Amino acid sequence: MGRIVTTRTAEYPRPDHFLLHISDTHLLAGGGLLYDRVTSEQHLQSLFDEFEASGGRPEAIVFTGDLADKGEPDAYDRIRRIVDPVADRLGAQVIWVMGNHDERSAFRRGLLGERGGSRPVDRVDDVNGLRVITLDSTVPGHHHGEVTPTQLDWLAEELSIPAPHGTILAMHHPPVPSVLDLAASVELRDQAGLAEVVEGSDIRSIIAGHLHYSSTATFAGVPVSVASASCYTQDLNVPAGGTRGRDGARAFNLVHVYPTTVLHSVVPLGSFPTLDWVDADESSRRIQASGVRIADATTPAHTPEPPFTMPIPVLAG
């Protein structure tokens, strides 16, 4: 008598949304090297080579700042030459976030196709019903982060109407503590005002960069996920109180949005010895044999709206 397999539905369906989260590429004009040895441009290309080999198809690629190391126009041209063909092949939107090493005017011209300008680069993108809000936390000429009262008013206005599938807030400076003491000098300052706007909103996750290592925490009751860098990283095994950068341990994040949770997964870059390999067909066969069914995504697609950039306030006088 054959074994009777009882079919059950897996606890979670397929995700409603899938984002690729990359941070701190730090490209230089002319393909220059960081610290005279780090090939940041080559590392970014390698990241995409590895990701595309996986067959993943994100709806959007989100870069959370420090795209250019010195804000040079050629650095933005170079990153576009790498990213645009990949995004076209994947059918993915590209969402750019300002970082403290970026320069607003060159950033706008090179990445957004806009006229230059010094105002914050705050935007809203609709990713099939998932709202991604880009909040510019940079302070020109400095490396710490701030969000102005005008920006907070704008953010509160945007959040006053919930998005169909909720909101992801993307910024460069993460509103979290750091295990490296030196990072306190370049942290996001005056976070209380941002917390007031975030708390109770439809923001489901905050994604950021800046730290050059992967980290997670909560802020105003919202999960925060910090992606590591694609160029170089910080060694958290450094003797206590110190800071030590290293040319290695690069990573990026996968963001999967489910009806009841947002999953952030860290993907280390590089090749490692294979211990076992089960392909998609065999995985499907084994799942079916075990009597497990994974339901399809539950949230219907939503017609995207065009991105919005915060207007320049008009001052009377």
Solvent accessible surface area in square Angstrom, and as a share of the most:
residue,aa,sasa,rsa
1,M,222,0.99
2,G,63,0.60
3,R,186,0.68
4,I,138,0.70
5,V,61,0.35
6,T,114,0.66
7,T,93,0.54
8,R,130,0.47
9,T,70,0.41
10,A,24,0.19
11,E,147,0.66
12,Y,121,0.46
13,P,23,0.14
14,R,125,0.46
15,P,39,0.24
16,D,24,0.13
17,H,6,0.03
18,F,31,0.13
19,L,0,0.00
20,L,0,0.00
21,H,0,0.00
22,I,0,0.00
23,S,1,0.01
24,D,0,0.00
25,T,0,0.00
26,H,3,0.02
27,L,0,0.00
28,L,19,0.09
29,A,37,0.29
30,G,60,0.58
31,G,27,0.26
32,G,29,0.28
33,L,86,0.43
34,L,10,0.05
35,Y,159,0.61
36,D,129,0.67
37,R,164,0.60
38,V,3,0.02
39,T,44,0.25
40,S,1,0.00
41,E,43,0.19
42,Q,114,0.50
43,H,32,0.14
44,L,0,0.00
45,Q,68,0.30
46,S,42,0.27
47,L,0,0.00
48,F,0,0.00
49,D,79,0.41
50,E,69,0.31
51,F,8,0.03
52,E,44,0.20
53,A,91,0.70
54,S,83,0.54
55,G,45,0.43
56,G,18,0.18
57,R,138,0.50
58,P,3,0.02
59,E,39,0.17
60,A,0,0.00
61,I,0,0.00
62,V,0,0.00
63,F,0,0.00
64,T,0,0.00
65,G,0,0.00
66,D,3,0.01
67,L,1,0.01
68,A,0,0.00
69,D,23,0.12
70,K,141,0.60
71,G,6,0.06
72,E,48,0.21
73,P,81,0.51
74,D,49,0.25
75,A,1,0.01
76,Y,0,0.00
77,D,64,0.33
78,R,52,0.19
79,I,0,0.00
80,R,79,0.29
81,R,143,0.52
82,I,17,0.09
83,V,0,0.00
84,D,46,0.24
85,P,58,0.36
86,V,2,0.01
87,A,7,0.06
88,D,115,0.59
89,R,139,0.51
90,L,12,0.06
91,G,63,0.61
92,A,13,0.10
93,Q,65,0.29
94,V,39,0.23
95,I,5,0.03
96,W,14,0.05
97,V,0,0.00
98,M,2,0.01
99,G,0,0.00
100,N,19,0.10
101,H,57,0.26
102,D,14,0.08
103,E,79,0.35
104,R,26,0.10
105,S,23,0.15
106,A,5,0.04
107,F,0,0.00
108,R,0,0.00
109,R,129,0.47
110,G,17,0.16
111,L,8,0.04
112,L,37,0.18
113,G,67,0.64
114,E,48,0.22
115,R,215,0.78
116,G,28,0.27
117,G,24,0.23
118,S,90,0.58
119,R,62,0.23
120,P,25,0.16
121,V,0,0.00
122,D,0,0.00
123,R,32,0.12
124,V,20,0.11
125,D,13,0.07
126,D,18,0.10
127,V,0,0.00
128,N,49,0.25
129,G,0,0.00
130,L,0,0.00
131,R,24,0.09
132,V,0,0.00
133,I,0,0.00
134,T,0,0.00
135,L,0,0.00
136,D,0,0.00
137,S,0,0.00
138,T,10,0.06
139,V,31,0.18
140,P,91,0.57
141,G,83,0.80
142,H,99,0.44
143,H,90,0.40
144,H,17,0.08
145,G,0,0.00
146,E,62,0.28
147,V,23,0.13
148,T,59,0.34
149,P,104,0.65
150,T,67,0.39
151,Q,3,0.01
152,L,29,0.14
153,D,100,0.52
154,W,25,0.09
155,L,0,0.00
156,A,45,0.35
157,E,121,0.54
158,E,41,0.18
159,L,15,0.08
160,S,75,0.48
161,I,129,0.66
162,P,94,0.59
163,A,15,0.12
164,P,81,0.51
165,H,26,0.12
166,G,7,0.07
167,T,0,0.00
168,I,0,0.00
169,L,0,0.00
170,A,0,0.00
171,M,0,0.00
172,H,0,0.00
173,H,0,0.00
174,P,7,0.04
175,P,3,0.02
176,V,16,0.09
177,P,112,0.70
178,S,37,0.24
179,V,111,0.64
180,L,14,0.07
181,D,104,0.54
182,L,119,0.59
183,A,16,0.13
184,A,62,0.48
185,S,66,0.43
186,V,45,0.26
187,E,77,0.34
188,L,4,0.02
189,R,108,0.39
190,D,131,0.68
191,Q,48,0.21
192,A,76,0.59
193,G,26,0.25
194,L,3,0.02
195,A,25,0.19
196,E,139,0.62
197,V,28,0.16
198,V,0,0.00
199,E,118,0.53
200,G,84,0.81
201,S,35,0.23
202,D,31,0.16
203,I,9,0.04
204,R,59,0.21
205,S,0,0.00
206,I,0,0.00
207,I,0,0.00
208,A,0,0.00
209,G,0,0.00
210,H,21,0.09
211,L,20,0.10
212,H,12,0.05
213,Y,15,0.06
214,S,40,0.25
215,S,31,0.20
216,T,105,0.61
217,A,36,0.28
218,T,98,0.57
219,F,21,0.09
220,A,29,0.23
221,G,72,0.69
222,V,13,0.08
223,P,66,0.42
224,V,2,0.01
225,S,2,0.01
226,V,1,0.01
227,A,0,0.00
228,S,4,0.03
229,A,0,0.00
230,S,1,0.00
231,C,0,0.00
232,Y,31,0.12
233,T,2,0.01
234,Q,30,0.13
235,D,19,0.10
236,L,80,0.40
237,N,133,0.68
238,V,21,0.12
239,P,94,0.59
240,A,113,0.88
241,G,59,0.57
242,G,28,0.27
243,T,59,0.34
244,R,114,0.42
245,G,44,0.43
246,R,100,0.37
247,D,55,0.28
248,G,17,0.16
249,A,64,0.49
250,R,32,0.12
251,A,8,0.06
252,F,6,0.03
253,N,2,0.01
254,L,37,0.19
255,V,0,0.00
256,H,37,0.16
257,V,0,0.00
258,Y,31,0.12
259,P,58,0.36
260,T,114,0.66
261,T,56,0.33
262,V,23,0.13
263,L,88,0.44
264,H,41,0.18
265,S,37,0.24
266,V,74,0.43
267,V,43,0.25
268,P,83,0.52
269,L,27,0.14
270,G,38,0.36
271,S,114,0.74
272,F,141,0.59
273,P,121,0.76
274,T,108,0.63
275,L,176,0.87
276,D,110,0.57
277,W,194,0.68
278,V,47,0.27
279,D,61,0.31
280,A,83,0.64
281,D,117,0.61
282,E,50,0.23
283,S,39,0.25
284,S,67,0.43
285,R,136,0.50
286,R,127,0.46
287,I,61,0.31
288,Q,142,0.63
289,A,46,0.36
290,S,69,0.44
291,G,4,0.04
292,V,35,0.20
293,R,128,0.47
294,I,54,0.28
295,A,19,0.15
296,D,112,0.58
297,A,47,0.37
298,T,86,0.50
299,T,45,0.26
300,P,104,0.66
301,A,94,0.73
302,H,62,0.28
303,T,110,0.64
304,P,70,0.44
305,E,114,0.51
306,P,114,0.72
307,P,69,0.44
308,F,90,0.38
309,T,28,0.16
310,M,11,0.05
311,P,83,0.52
312,I,105,0.54
313,P,75,0.47
314,V,147,0.84
315,L,157,0.78
316,A,109,0.84
317,G,128,1.23
